[in-house]
Amino acid sequence: MNNQRGSLMMAVLASGVLGIGIVIGSIWLFQGAPEQDDKGTEVSVEYGRALIRETSVLMGPSHEDPAMRLSGSNLDCSSCHLDSGTKPGTLSLLTASSRYPRFSGRDGVEGDLLDRINGCMERSMNGQKLSRNSAELRSMAAYVESLGNQYAAMGETRREANEPEAFTEPPRAANPAAGLLVYEERCQVCHGDNGQGLQATLDIREGYLFPPLWGPDSFNDGAGMHRVLTAANFIKARMPLGQPDLTDDEAFDVAAYINSTERPHMANLEVDYPDRKNKPVDGPYGPYIDPFPIEQHRIGPFGPIREFYRTLE
């Protein structure tokens, strides 16, 4: 009788241990399983890295799956975020995640990293906003966040940008005609005689080795790079690629020339900057609450515009 009771007790204990093991194993499997979106696409840092590096291939306008035609151009995010954002300096992604959430004057609300990536998708990539639950958006955010962790582990010397002295805005209006000469001498060899860029291969779906700077496959007129001061800062820091040695005046003028050319138009730009006082002085589209003409907002001089807004403070 005692043996039977002992055997029964051992069986109960064994089943309990087995049950606990199943529960623990289930929890481990659930936590360890890759996160997926509602399409079953896995969310991962590696997928995010690939999307930044090969945007045209993975979600460009010629993708074989119409549902994946999310970008409106054959640009890659790495066309501006050089080396997939891993290079310290201008437009690096190494510290991007640490700046969000934050208030966006353009949107008039606080936005997070997902909102910021979607802003690039709609403007710089001339595409569409991604679902916040999509593997694409969440993977790109995961990649940018991983770069933040990488930056935190970097030594001070590795954090230093190998760039010339930062752009200083000349106290004059930019000169697009002078910028054309700079473009022909220093930029045209890579970006083409008509700003069309240089394709990576004969198949446009493979994107560009050097991106177009205007025309139908470039960033639209709502993009940050369509602002002359933003463009000049980037050009001075990074261009020509591998030999960034333009003067402030050259960067200023060539930025004005590039942004004087035709590019895709983004709808509903008039709703940007609901508080017009937050609009950048080089905001290239209206409406404005100041008396300066649109051409001055596009090429300067910007000093008088800044002074006007200082009087409102």
BAVO-192621 format. One line per field, with one value per residue (C-alpha): y, x, z; residue in three letters; residue number from 1. Coordinates in nm, 3 decimals, padded with zeros to 5 digits. Last residue first. Layout:
BEGIN
north <- [Y ...] $
east <- [X ...] $
up <- [Z ...] $
resn <- [ALA ...] $
resi <- [NUM ...] $
END
This chain:
BEGIN
north <- [08.695 08.868 09.103 08.800 08.679 08.990 08.966 08.609 08.723 09.011 08.770 08.516 08.667 08.446 08.166 08.007 08.233 08.532 08.387 08.344 08.718 08.859 09.008 08.755 08.529 08.272 08.042 07.930 07.714 07.714 07.717 07.892 08.095 07.775 07.771 07.770 08.116 07.972 07.763 07.506 07.430 07.218 07.247 07.442 07.149 06.967 06.766 06.693 06.799 06.589 06.774 07.058 07.261 07.564 07.331 07.213 07.572 07.694 07.406 07.490 07.848 07.773 07.493 07.718 08.011 07.797 07.659 07.312 07.060 06.739 06.487 06.134 06.227 06.579 06.650 06.543 06.832 07.127 06.945 06.847 07.199 07.346 07.114 07.207 07.577 07.557 07.375 07.103 06.862 06.877 06.719 06.886 06.964 06.596 06.385 06.255 06.010 06.260 06.517 06.656 06.546 06.194 05.951 05.821 05.441 05.433 05.188 04.817 04.850 05.074 04.764 04.880 04.869 05.103 05.390 05.719 06.039 06.227 06.576 06.677 06.653 06.360 06.309 06.169 06.376 06.660 06.747 06.936 07.145 07.142 07.180 07.465 07.645 07.586 07.726 08.056 08.077 07.968 08.262 08.242 08.567 08.732 08.708 08.371 08.086 07.906 07.536 07.325 07.288 06.991 06.640 06.324 06.304 06.207 05.925 05.677 05.899 05.919 05.542 05.364 05.166 05.435 05.468 05.098 05.123 05.417 05.217 04.946 05.208 05.295 04.926 04.876 05.180 05.035 04.702 04.865 05.050 04.746 04.495 04.698 04.791 05.167 05.129 05.302 05.653 05.674 05.765 06.069 05.912 06.239 06.345 06.066 05.806 06.064 06.172 05.806 05.766 06.062 05.927 05.592 05.772 05.951 06.266 06.556 06.772 07.073 06.861 07.093 07.221 06.866 06.818 06.533 06.158 06.112 06.260 05.954 05.744 05.961 05.926 05.686 05.777 06.005 06.292 06.504 06.335 05.983 05.712 05.432 05.586 05.315 05.405 05.748 05.856 06.064 05.797 05.548 05.585 05.442 05.626 05.447 05.675 05.664 05.426 05.183 04.957 04.650 04.591 04.597 04.287 04.282 04.596 04.871 05.162 05.068 04.856 04.599 04.683 05.061 05.066 04.867 05.015 05.143 04.843 04.603 04.754 04.726 04.360 04.301 04.477 04.246 04.235 03.915 03.932 03.729 03.969 04.089 04.183 03.946 03.933 03.641 03.371 03.384 03.523 03.277 02.985 03.069 03.110 02.777 02.607 02.747 02.625 02.283 02.246 02.340 02.072 01.814 01.899 01.862 01.535 01.403 01.514 01.343 01.025 01.027 01.061 00.771 00.552 00.638 00.564 00.230 00.148 00.237 00.000] $
east <- [00.994 00.838 01.133 01.359 01.141 01.214 01.586 01.595 01.436 01.683 01.978 01.854 01.993 01.859 01.823 01.482 01.333 01.444 01.270 00.950 00.929 00.973 00.678 00.672 00.383 00.476 00.270 00.475 00.744 01.124 01.170 01.507 01.412 01.289 00.917 00.859 00.696 00.440 00.281 00.106 00.449 00.341 -00.025 00.067 00.277 -00.044 00.094 00.462 00.599 00.857 01.169 01.258 01.577 01.640 01.736 02.049 02.151 02.094 02.301 02.571 02.579 02.602 02.859 03.075 03.049 03.136 03.437 03.435 03.690 03.502 03.732 03.595 03.259 03.265 03.097 03.055 03.071 03.028 02.756 02.564 02.567 02.481 02.182 02.042 02.102 01.936 01.624 01.531 01.743 01.476 01.227 00.897 01.011 01.060 01.375 01.497 01.359 01.144 01.421 01.677 01.986 02.001 02.190 02.546 02.579 02.207 01.924 01.918 01.562 01.702 01.849 02.145 02.352 02.438 02.272 02.460 02.276 02.024 02.142 02.141 02.514 02.539 02.570 02.923 03.118 02.867 02.961 03.294 03.333 02.980 02.824 03.055 02.965 02.596 02.640 02.761 02.430 02.243 02.387 02.310 02.195 02.441 02.598 02.767 02.644 02.928 02.956 03.139 03.518 03.611 03.496 03.647 03.391 03.515 03.330 03.611 03.849 03.613 03.580 03.271 03.039 02.771 02.790 02.718 02.417 02.290 02.358 02.130 01.856 01.890 01.861 01.558 01.392 01.454 01.315 01.003 00.928 00.978 00.817 00.499 00.310 00.358 00.226 00.458 00.402 00.434 00.703 00.898 01.209 01.323 00.964 00.720 00.976 01.183 00.880 00.805 01.149 01.078 00.740 00.897 01.164 00.903 00.703 00.583 00.335 00.328 00.423 00.693 00.781 00.852 00.873 01.091 01.080 01.351 01.700 01.878 01.765 01.962 02.301 02.470 02.245 02.504 02.356 02.671 02.933 03.019 02.991 02.745 02.445 02.425 02.777 02.642 02.303 02.225 02.217 02.209 01.830 01.839 01.703 01.492 01.198 00.843 00.925 00.660 00.630 00.608 00.236 00.293 00.516 00.767 00.933 00.961 00.866 01.127 01.073 01.353 01.567 01.529 01.587 01.909 02.125 01.854 01.631 01.924 02.011 01.648 01.639 01.954 01.809 01.511 01.134 01.027 00.761 00.452 00.218 00.075 00.424 00.675 00.894 01.133 01.062 01.284 01.021 00.758 01.001 01.117 00.760 00.664 00.965 00.877 00.519 00.627 00.882 00.622 00.395 00.675 00.761 00.397 00.367 00.673 00.541 00.207 00.381 00.612 00.312 00.135 00.443 00.477 00.110 00.146 00.458 00.278 00.000] $
up <- [-02.996 -03.295 -03.349 -03.378 -03.664 -03.869 -03.792 -03.922 -04.249 -04.282 -04.235 -04.490 -04.808 -04.939 -05.197 -05.148 -04.883 -05.089 -05.394 -05.193 -05.132 -04.779 -04.590 -04.304 -04.204 -04.465 -04.688 -04.859 -05.017 -05.013 -04.633 -04.612 -04.304 -04.142 -04.049 -03.674 -03.678 -03.921 -03.643 -03.862 -04.008 -04.306 -04.412 -04.727 -04.847 -04.936 -05.228 -05.281 -05.618 -05.800 -05.921 -06.156 -06.102 -05.880 -05.594 -05.771 -05.851 -05.495 -05.356 -05.611 -05.487 -05.116 -05.159 -05.378 -05.138 -04.836 -05.020 -05.173 -05.048 -04.979 -05.150 -05.101 -05.246 -05.385 -05.151 -04.788 -04.543 -04.779 -04.974 -04.661 -04.515 -04.856 -04.894 -04.553 -04.624 -04.969 -04.853 -05.104 -04.897 -04.628 -04.865 -04.957 -05.312 -05.393 -05.381 -05.718 -05.974 -06.167 -06.225 -05.985 -05.796 -05.940 -05.717 -05.772 -05.783 -05.839 -05.792 -05.874 -06.002 -06.276 -06.445 -06.657 -06.338 -06.048 -06.233 -06.257 -06.167 -06.379 -06.285 -06.651 -06.720 -06.483 -06.107 -06.098 -06.355 -06.317 -05.962 -05.963 -06.281 -06.421 -06.076 -05.980 -06.304 -06.238 -05.888 -06.030 -06.217 -05.901 -05.701 -05.329 -05.169 -04.940 -04.595 -04.670 -04.449 -04.273 -04.354 -04.100 -04.123 -04.338 -04.250 -04.101 -03.822 -03.477 -03.306 -03.368 -03.172 -02.876 -02.843 -02.968 -02.737 -02.723 -03.101 -03.147 -02.918 -03.123 -03.439 -03.301 -03.263 -03.631 -03.721 -03.498 -03.659 -04.004 -03.884 -03.740 -04.063 -04.285 -04.052 -04.071 -03.755 -03.796 -04.151 -04.397 -04.530 -04.905 -05.152 -05.272 -05.110 -04.952 -04.884 -04.801 -04.693 -04.509 -04.306 -04.242 -04.089 -03.861 -03.756 -03.665 -03.461 -03.253 -03.316 -03.103 -03.288 -03.524 -03.824 -03.959 -03.613 -03.503 -03.126 -03.005 -02.950 -03.051 -03.060 -02.917 -03.214 -03.458 -03.289 -03.531 -03.823 -03.984 -04.186 -04.134 -03.920 -03.809 -04.079 -03.998 -04.175 -04.441 -04.556 -04.649 -04.519 -04.829 -05.102 -04.813 -04.800 -05.152 -05.454 -05.712 -05.649 -05.511 -05.228 -05.108 -05.410 -05.185 -05.236 -05.612 -05.580 -05.868 -05.727 -05.989 -05.760 -05.498 -05.189 -05.165 -05.469 -05.442 -05.067 -05.086 -04.807 -04.574 -04.642 -04.596 -04.259 -04.149 -04.253 -04.049 -03.745 -03.757 -03.789 -03.965 -04.234 -04.146 -04.322 -03.988 -03.871 -03.717 -03.407 -03.415 -03.153 -02.846 -02.613 -02.730 -02.725 -02.375 -02.251 -02.405 -02.250 -01.909 -01.945 -02.074 -01.795 -01.535 -01.674 -01.674 -01.314 -01.219 -01.407 -01.226 -00.889 -00.953 -01.073 -00.773 -00.540 -00.712 -00.681 -00.314 -00.252 -00.429 -00.229 00.093 00.000] $
resn <- [GLU LEU THR ARG TYR PHE GLU ARG ILE PRO GLY PHE PRO GLY ILE ARG HIS GLN GLU ILE PRO PHE PRO ASP ILE TYR PRO GLY TYR PRO GLY ASP VAL PRO LYS ASN LYS ARG ASP PRO TYR ASP VAL GLU LEU ASN ALA MET HIS PRO ARG GLU THR SER ASN ILE TYR ALA ALA VAL ASP PHE ALA GLU ASP ASP THR LEU ASP PRO GLN GLY LEU PRO MET ARG ALA LYS ILE PHE ASN ALA ALA THR LEU VAL ARG HIS MET GLY ALA GLY ASP ASN PHE SER ASP PRO GLY TRP LEU PRO PRO PHE LEU TYR GLY GLU ARG ILE ASP LEU THR ALA GLN LEU GLY GLN GLY ASN ASP GLY HIS CYS VAL GLN CYS ARG GLU GLU TYR VAL LEU LEU GLY ALA ALA PRO ASN ALA ALA ARG PRO PRO GLU THR PHE ALA GLU PRO GLU ASN ALA GLU ARG ARG THR GLU GLY MET ALA ALA TYR GLN ASN GLY LEU SER GLU VAL TYR ALA ALA MET SER ARG LEU GLU ALA SER ASN ARG SER LEU LYS GLN GLY ASN MET SER ARG GLU MET CYS GLY ASN ILE ARG ASP LEU LEU ASP GLY GLU VAL GLY ASP ARG GLY SER PHE ARG PRO TYR ARG SER SER ALA THR LEU LEU SER LEU THR GLY PRO LYS THR GLY SER ASP LEU HIS CYS SER SER CYS ASP LEU ASN SER GLY SER LEU ARG MET ALA PRO ASP GLU HIS SER PRO GLY MET LEU VAL SER THR GLU ARG ILE LEU ALA ARG GLY TYR GLU VAL SER VAL GLU THR GLY LYS ASP ASP GLN GLU PRO ALA GLY GLN PHE LEU TRP ILE SER GLY ILE VAL ILE GLY ILE GLY LEU VAL GLY SER ALA LEU VAL ALA MET MET LEU SER GLY ARG GLN ASN ASN MET] $
resi <- [313 312 311 310 309 308 307 306 305 304 303 302 301 300 299 298 297 296 295 294 293 292 291 290 289 288 287 286 285 284 283 282 281 280 279 278 277 276 275 274 273 272 271 270 269 268 267 266 265 264 263 262 261 260 259 258 257 256 255 254 253 252 251 250 249 248 247 246 245 244 243 242 241 240 239 238 237 236 235 234 233 232 231 230 229 228 227 226 225 224 223 222 221 220 219 218 217 216 215 214 213 212 211 210 209 208 207 206 205 204 203 202 201 200 199 198 197 196 195 194 193 192 191 190 189 188 187 186 185 184 183 182 181 180 179 178 177 176 175 174 173 172 171 170 169 168 167 166 165 164 163 162 161 160 159 158 157 156 155 154 153 152 151 150 149 148 147 146 145 144 143 142 141 140 139 138 137 136 135 134 133 132 131 130 129 128 127 126 125 124 123 122 121 120 119 118 117 116 115 114 113 112 111 110 109 108 107 106 105 104 103 102 101 100 99 98 97 96 95 94 93 92 91 90 89 88 87 86 85 84 83 82 81 80 79 78 77 76 75 74 73 72 71 70 69 68 67 66 65 64 63 62 61 60 59 58 57 56 55 54 53 52 51 50 49 48 47 46 45 44 43 42 41 40 39 38 37 36 35 34 33 32 31 30 29 28 27 26 25 24 23 22 21 20 19 18 17 16 15 14 13 12 11 10 9 8 7 6 5 4 3 2 1] $
END
